[in-house]
Amino acid sequence: MTARPDLPSGGSSAPATNPQPDPDPPMRLRAAIVVAAVSAVLVGLGPLLGLVVPSAPAAFLAWPLLLVLALLAPATAFVFARRGRLGAAAAMLVGPAALAPGRLVLDLQFVVDAGLATRPELLRVESLDSFAPSTGVWLLIAGHVAAIVAGFLAVWGAEHGDEGTGSHRQGLLTLVLCAGVIAAVGVLMAPFVSDDPYLLPNPALDGPLAVLIGSFLLAVAVPSAAGFVASSTDPEFARGGLLGVAAAVACVVVPPLVAAAMLDDIQFAWGPVFGLVAAIALVVLAVPAGRADSAEPADDLRLPALTRLITVSALLALVAGALALLAAAVPQVEMPYGLRDPSPYPARMLWPAGFLLVVLGVGLLLPRASRWLRPVLPVVWVVIPFAAAGVLDAVFTALQAADAQAGFGAWVAGIAVLFAALAGVVAGIAGAVERDEVDLTEIAMHRLVLFPSLVALLLAAGAFSFPVVTAPDYTAPGVFTDFGTTSWGLVVALAAVVGAAVLAPMCRAARAAALLIGAVLVVAVRVLEFPLTAERFPGAAPGLGLWFGAACAVVLLVTALAAARVPRDRH
């Protein structure tokens, strides 16, 4: 007796499932690709209609380049869709959609004040006249909105399965996040160096408000989008997503590089170079991302994923600490003859910051100490940007006010910030891997840790909001007053301390204690600012920030000891 063709071979009477794909998702996906193509045309050809009134052309013939870059994602998505790789096609449009809000805000600078846009591929002003936005600006904005719509349609219109699992995804995600952080740093830096008085680019922190917000959105979107697609268990979705993010990053960083190559009074800067390197890295990482995991057992000699991640974070911390120490030892700025260098005293903060990262990196390489020290690094890494922010603030001031030149130490300090951030990210990923191996269902809020942590939060706010050093005729940079480059270091450090204090009551005892010890070290570096830098001000005296910091460090230390004593059966 033969089986009926409409029944499965197991003899069940249930009807066979239809192996044909649902036509609706491909239809929505095709609509997404069309919308993305329209977005590319609007972004690429919008400048041809003019961005401002009175008219001001681009510095060079850039619209073909802009159009080609904008079409990279929809064209590749179309190719994937034609080949039946719907997951990859949909994911190609995620990256442009994720970066579109930041690019939209950047383009709003043409509406606010086109003269400060510093976008030679779109506009080059040659006077101080006021400019009003024209049709091309609204087409650019409409193009970015269309990119967002296309991304939503693509994700909604295609399904992606769970074909790839395993430990190699963790290593891939780590590399992808590292590339994303590099790109984020790149978009926050100046796009080029210019001798044109009407085209003076600045880093995002020193730029107009629209440029600052747009660059910040881009810096957040790149690693977030890259991490989102790389974490997918569908290899096709991961591969297409990484290619889409790379294409979107290229749309941002390639035009400044081309402008520097074509214009005599514009020179290359490191920001777009970092972005291009990150985009290339994402393209390379898309190759292994698109491979399904092998069913063969892993090599017994291969280190576990958690151990590898901790080792990588340790090496990154060592490099960051060594670079910070090097930056403290070499000149940060070259001043014109007869002018005083403002950077030596702020550079002193790099000594304790670099020392902490080096010691922590060495400790993480020790097997017995690595598991306990691992939660410390995602908190302590912020001491590098905290210390470097003061140095870079002094350097930027000297560059603007005294026509000085950035020294080797300033560049090394900036690179140290990058490696410190990578170390913190990798250590955080290691923590996520570690939590996957632990039963967290019994963890509850510990009141013994909660209440002193709340007190520490208030003290930390005072420590980083009020000045540590006061002096006559001196206003210290702060979070709420005289906000500048140094203030960003304060914000980052405060955020790390707040995060540690908030998470500690919900963590296991050893991890809570480690987080709080990390917060103690960050606050301690803040307190050291007084003995290390007060000599530069006549009549210097301790400020409220010093006393708040000392009290905060004591409370955090006591709370860490209390957290370590939480009984094991309660976590």
Residue pairs with C-beta under 8 A, 6 or more apart in sequence:
3 9
3 11
6 15
6 16
7 13
7 14
7 15
7 16
8 14
8 16
21 86
24 157
25 86
25 157
25 158
25 159
26 81
26 86
26 157
26 158
27 157
28 153
28 156
28 157
28 158
29 81
29 86
29 89
29 90
29 153
29 154
29 157
29 158
30 81
31 153
31 157
32 77
32 90
32 93
32 150
32 151
32 153
32 154
32 157
33 74
33 77
33 78
33 81
33 89
33 93
33 150
33 154
35 146
35 149
35 150
35 153
36 73
36 74
36 77
36 93
36 96
36 146
36 147
36 150
36 154
37 71
37 74
37 75
37 78
38 143
38 146
39 70
39 74
39 96
39 143
39 144
39 145
39 146
39 147
39 150
40 67
40 70
40 71
40 73
40 74
40 143
41 67
41 70
41 143
42 139
42 140
42 142
42 143
42 146
43 66
43 67
43 70
43 139
43 140
43 143
43 144
43 147
43 251
44 63
44 64
44 66
44 67
44 68
44 69
44 70
44 71
45 63
45 67
45 139
46 135
46 136
46 137
46 139
46 140
46 143
47 58
47 62
47 63
47 66
47 122
47 123
47 136
47 140
48 63
48 136
49 134
49 135
49 136
49 139
50 134
50 135
50 136
51 110
51 114
51 122
51 123
51 133
51 134
51 136
51 137
51 140
52 110
52 114
52 123
52 131
52 132
52 133
52 134
52 137
53 131
53 132
53 133
53 134
54 129
54 131
55 134
56 114
56 123
56 124
56 125
56 126
56 131
57 123
57 124
58 120
58 121
58 122
58 123
58 124
59 120
59 121
59 124
59 199
59 259
59 262
59 263
59 266
60 120
60 121
60 258
60 259
60 262
60 263
62 120
62 121
62 122
62 255
62 258
62 259
65 121
65 254
65 255
65 258
66 121
66 251
66 255
69 247
69 250
69 251
69 254
69 255
70 143
70 251
72 247
72 250
72 251
73 92
73 93
73 95
73 96
73 244
73 247
73 248
74 92
74 93
74 150
76 92
76 240
76 243
76 244
76 247
77 88
77 89
77 90
77 92
77 93
77 154
77 240
77 244
78 89
80 86
80 88
80 89
80 92
80 240
81 89
85 236
85 240
86 158
86 159
86 160
86 236
87 158
87 159
87 160
87 161
87 234
87 236
87 237
87 240
88 236
88 237
88 239
88 240
88 243
88 290
89 154
89 158
89 240
90 154
90 155
90 157
90 158
90 160
90 237
90 240
91 154
91 160
91 229
91 232
91 236
91 237
91 238
91 239
91 240
91 241
91 243
91 244
92 154
92 240
92 241
92 243
92 244
92 247
93 147
93 150
93 151
93 153
93 154
93 155
93 244
94 151
94 154
94 155
94 225
94 228
94 229
94 241
94 244
94 245
95 225
95 226
95 229
95 241
95 243
95 244
95 245
95 246
95 247
95 248
95 249
96 147
96 150
96 151
96 244
96 247
96 248
96 251
97 147
97 148
97 150
97 151
97 152
97 154
98 151
98 221
98 222
98 224
98 225
98 228
98 245
98 248
99 218
99 221
99 222
99 225
99 245
99 248
99 249
99 251
99 252
100 144
100 145
100 147
100 148
100 151
101 144
101 148
101 217
101 221
102 187
102 214
102 215
102 216
102 217
102 218
102 219
102 220
102 221
103 144
103 214
103 218
103 251
103 252
104 141
104 144
104 145
104 214
105 210
105 213
105 214
105 217
106 210
106 211
106 214
106 215
106 218
107 137
107 140
107 141
107 144
107 214
108 141
108 210
108 214
109 116
109 117
109 208
109 210
109 211
109 214
110 117
110 119
110 122
110 123
110 131
110 133
110 137
110 140
111 133
111 137
112 208
112 209
112 210
113 131
113 208
114 123
114 125
114 131
114 133
115 125
115 128
115 131
115 198
116 207
116 208
116 211
117 123
117 211
118 191
118 194
118 199
118 200
118 201
118 202
118 207
118 211
119 255
120 199
120 256
120 259
120 263
120 266
121 255
121 256
121 258
121 259
124 198
124 199
125 131
125 198
125 199
126 198
127 198
160 232
160 234
160 236
160 237
161 233
161 234
162 233
162 234
163 233
163 234
163 235
163 236
163 292
164 233
164 234
164 235
164 238
164 291
164 292
164 293
165 233
165 293
166 293
167 298
167 304
167 305
168 288
168 293
169 230
169 231
169 233
169 293
170 305
170 309
170 429
170 433
171 305
171 308
171 309
172 230
172 238
172 285
172 288
172 289
173 227
173 230
173 231
173 429
174 309
174 312
174 425
174 426
174 429
175 281
175 285
176 226
176 227
176 230
176 242
176 282
176 285
176 289
177 223
177 226
177 227
177 230
177 425
177 426
177 429
178 422
178 425
178 426
179 226
179 278
179 281
179 282
179 285
180 222
180 223
180 224
180 225
180 226
180 227
180 245
180 278
180 282
181 223
181 418
181 421
181 422
181 425
182 274
182 275
182 277
182 278
182 281
182 418
183 222
183 223
183 249
183 253
183 274
183 275
183 278
183 279
184 218
184 219
184 220
184 222
184 223
185 219
185 271
185 274
185 417
185 418
185 421
186 253
186 270
186 271
186 272
186 273
186 274
186 275
186 276
186 277
186 278
187 204
187 215
187 218
187 219
187 222
187 252
187 253
187 271
187 275
188 203
188 204
188 205
188 215
188 216
188 219
188 271
189 203
189 204
189 269
189 270
189 271
189 274
190 201
190 202
190 203
190 269
190 271
191 201
191 256
191 269
191 271
191 272
192 201
192 256
192 259
192 260
192 266
192 267
192 268
192 269
192 272
193 201
193 260
193 266
193 267
193 268
193 269
194 200
194 201
194 265
194 266
194 267
195 265
195 266
195 267
196 265
196 266
199 265
199 266
201 207
201 269
202 211
203 271
204 211
204 212
204 215
204 216
204 219
205 212
205 485
205 488
206 396
206 485
207 215
218 252
222 245
222 248
222 249
222 278
225 241
225 245
225 248
226 241
226 242
226 245
226 282
228 241
229 237
229 238
229 240
229 241
229 242
229 244
229 245
230 238
230 241
230 242
230 285
230 289
231 238
232 238
232 241
235 289
235 290
235 291
235 292
236 290
238 286
238 289
238 290
239 286
239 287
239 289
239 290
240 286
242 282
242 283
242 285
242 286
242 289
243 282
243 283
243 286
245 282
246 279
246 280
246 282
246 283
246 286
247 279
249 275
249 276
249 278
249 279
249 282
250 276
250 279
252 275
253 271
253 272
253 275
253 276
253 279
254 272
254 276
256 269
256 271
256 272
257 268
257 272
257 273
257 276
259 266
260 266
260 267
260 268
260 269
260 272
261 268
303 311
305 433
306 430
306 433
306 434
306 437
307 370
309 426
309 427
309 429
309 430
309 433
310 364
310 370
310 371
310 374
310 427
310 430
311 364
311 365
312 426
313 364
313 374
313 377
313 423
313 424
313 426
313 427
313 430
314 360
314 361
314 362
314 363
314 364
314 365
314 370
314 423
315 361
316 361
316 419
316 420
316 422
316 423
316 426
317 357
317 358
317 360
317 361
317 364
317 377
317 381
317 419
317 420
317 423
317 427
318 357
318 358
318 361
318 362
319 419
320 354
320 357
320 361
320 381
320 384
320 416
320 417
320 419
320 420
320 422
320 423
321 353
321 354
321 355
321 356
321 357
321 358
321 359
321 360
321 361
321 384
321 416
322 354
322 358
323 354
323 412
323 413
323 415
323 416
323 419
324 350
324 353
324 354
324 357
324 384
324 387
324 388
324 413
324 416
324 420
325 350
325 351
325 354
325 355
325 358
326 409
326 412
327 347
327 350
327 354
327 388
327 391
327 409
327 410
327 412
327 413
327 416
328 347
328 348
328 350
328 351
328 354
328 409
329 409
330 407
330 408
330 409
330 412
331 341
331 343
331 407
331 408
331 409
332 341
332 343
332 344
332 347
332 391
332 394
332 395
332 406
332 407
332 409
332 410
332 413
333 341
333 342
333 343
333 394
333 395
333 398
333 399
333 404
333 405
333 406
333 407
333 409
333 410
334 404
334 405
334 406
334 407
335 341
335 398
335 402
335 404
336 402
336 403
336 404
339 402
339 404
341 398
342 394
342 397
342 398
343 391
343 394
343 395
343 398
343 409
343 410
345 532
345 533
345 535
345 536
346 387
346 390
346 391
346 393
346 394
346 486
346 533
347 391
347 409
347 413
348 532
348 533
349 386
349 387
349 390
349 391
349 525
349 528
349 529
349 532
349 533
350 384
350 387
350 388
350 391
350 413
350 416
351 532
352 383
352 387
352 524
352 525
352 528
352 532
353 383
353 384
353 386
353 387
353 388
353 525
354 384
354 416
356 380
356 383
356 521
356 525
357 380
357 381
357 383
357 384
357 420
357 423
360 373
360 376
360 377
360 380
361 423
363 369
363 370
363 373
364 370
364 373
364 374
364 377
371 434
372 510
372 514
373 514
374 427
374 430
374 431
374 434
374 514
375 427
375 431
375 507
375 511
375 514
375 515
375 518
376 514
376 515
376 517
376 518
376 521
377 423
377 424
377 427
377 518
378 424
378 427
378 428
378 431
378 496
378 518
379 496
379 497
379 499
379 500
379 515
379 518
379 519
379 521
379 522
380 496
380 518
380 521
380 522
381 420
381 421
381 423
381 424
381 427
381 496
382 420
382 424
382 492
382 493
382 495
382 496
382 522
383 420
383 493
383 521
383 522
383 525
384 416
384 417
384 420
385 417
385 420
385 421
385 488
385 489
385 492
385 493
386 489
386 490
386 492
386 493
386 522
386 525
386 526
387 489
387 525
388 413
388 414
388 416
388 417
388 489
389 485
389 486
389 487
389 488
389 489
389 490
389 492
390 477
390 486
390 489
391 409
391 410
391 413
392 410
392 413
392 414
392 485
393 477
393 484
393 485
393 486
395 404
395 406
395 407
395 410
396 485
398 404
399 405
399 406
431 511
438 508
442 571
443 506
443 507
443 508
443 571
444 506
444 570
444 571
445 505
445 506
446 505
446 506
446 512
446 563
446 566
446 570
446 571
447 505
448 562
448 563
448 566
449 504
449 505
449 512
449 516
449 559
449 562
449 563
449 566
450 505
452 555
452 558
452 559
452 562
453 501
453 502
453 504
453 505
453 516
453 559
454 501
455 555
456 497
456 501
456 519
456 552
456 555
456 556
456 559
457 498
457 501
457 502
459 548
459 549
459 551
459 552
459 555
460 494
460 497
460 498
460 501
460 519
460 523
460 548
460 552
461 494
461 548
462 544
462 545
462 548
462 549
462 552
463 494
463 523
463 526
463 527
463 545
463 548
463 549
463 552
464 479
464 490
464 491
464 493
464 494
464 497
464 526
464 545
464 549
465 478
465 479
465 480
465 490
465 494
465 545
466 478
466 543
466 544
466 545
466 548
467 476
467 478
467 543
467 544
467 545
468 476
468 526
468 527
468 529
468 530
468 542
468 543
468 545
468 546
468 549
469 476
469 529
469 530
469 533
469 534
469 537
469 540
469 541
469 542
469 543
469 546
470 476
470 540
470 541
470 542
470 543
471 537
471 538
471 539
471 540
471 541
472 538
472 539
474 537
475 481
475 482
476 482
476 543
477 483
477 484
477 485
477 486
477 487
477 490
478 487
478 490
479 487
479 490
479 491
479 494
493 522
493 525
493 526
496 518
496 519
496 522
497 519
497 522
497 523
497 552
497 556
500 515
500 516
500 518
500 519
501 516
501 519
501 556
503 512
503 515
504 512
504 513
504 515
504 516
504 559
504 563
505 512
507 515
507 563
507 571
508 571
509 563
509 564
509 565
509 566
509 568
509 571
510 564
512 560
512 563
512 564
512 566
513 560
513 561
513 563
513 564
516 556
516 557
516 559
516 560
516 563
517 556
517 557
517 560
519 556
520 553
520 556
520 557
520 560
523 549
523 552
523 553
523 556
524 549
524 553
526 545
526 549
527 546
527 549
527 550
527 553
530 542
530 543
530 546
534 540
